[in-house]
């Protein structure tokens, strides 16, 4: 495989299945490929004798994966375990699971907006937050975005705020996406995933936090949800 540079698109044969048919994984435009999740790297690298280069992949609900690896020989050794771990991660993004967990506090967290200006969660003190971590390359994230917009419009802005935290590496495509889809609730950028991964331990998207007026995380929700469902809307109002 030649050098996989920006703008290249193609497919890569990574092995054979039991019927001896070539197993092919489609590669996507490198500009949309994001650094691989730590969990997948940790699963794969201990079983490989060579130095594993940073893993990049892209998930869709059909569990199609896009891979970009510099060392093609590593793909042959690690493909089975890698695809299995991607499958598990992808399945997590196809359903919604709520977990009640108090903390950490995000009141003092500062993230840039899409124009690079620092924004603190302190500005939302006294309000219940729905903080949605998402990406434009995440199909379940994109699918639930209109419902989040409707939720944002339905909630009392004096009591509730929906905030998006986007993990794309480039802000301009995100801005275009928001305009195209009519998304107007506040957006912050976590391009290096320092907030998502390091602070929250989040490696799968979409991932949503319900944050109380004191800035303390009260609930974590893995996967997409019908945010404007009347029952959930009433549950959210009851949290305030």
Buried (B, 14 or more C-beta within 10 A) or exposed (E): EEEBEEEEEEEBEBBEEEEEEEEEBEBBBBEBBBBBBBBBBEBBBEEBEEEBEEBBBBBBBEBBBBBBBEEEEBBEBBBBBBBEBBEBBBBBBBEBEBEEEEEBBBBEBEBBBBEEEEBBBEEBEEBBBBBBBBBBBBBBBBEBBBBBBBBBEBBEEEEBBBBBBBBBBEBEBBBEBBEEEEBEBBBBBBBEBEBBBEEBEBBBBBBBBBBBBEBEBBBBBBBBBBBBEEEBBEEBBEBE
